[in-house]
Amino acid sequence: MAKLPLNFPLKWIIIAVCLIFSGLFFTNEKIMTA
């Protein structure tokens, strides 16, 4: 895993994780309803 600078804002990591999980959930919903 790449080392992040110590001053990297943690909120951006949380936002990115939330976006990834919501994207996976949306994709699963589309597959299930297709």
N, C-alpha and C positions, 0 to 999 in steps of 0.2 A: 504494500500500500504506500502510495506516495506521501512524503512528509509535507504537511501543510505548514505555512508560516505561523508562528505563535500568535500573531495578531489577526489571523484569519477569522472573520466574524462567524460565530457559531450559528447565528440565525440563518445564514445562507445555506449551511449544511442541512439544517432542519427543513428549510423551505424546499431544497432540492429533493430531500427524501420524501416529503409530503407530495411533491409533484410526481415523483416516480411511482409512488404507491397509488395515487389517484389515477395515474395513467394506466397502470396495470389493472386496476379495478374496472376502469372504463372499458378497456380492451376485453376483459373477461365478460363483462356485461354484454358487449356487442356479440361476442362469440356465442354466449348462451342463448341470446334472443334471436340469433340468425337462423 
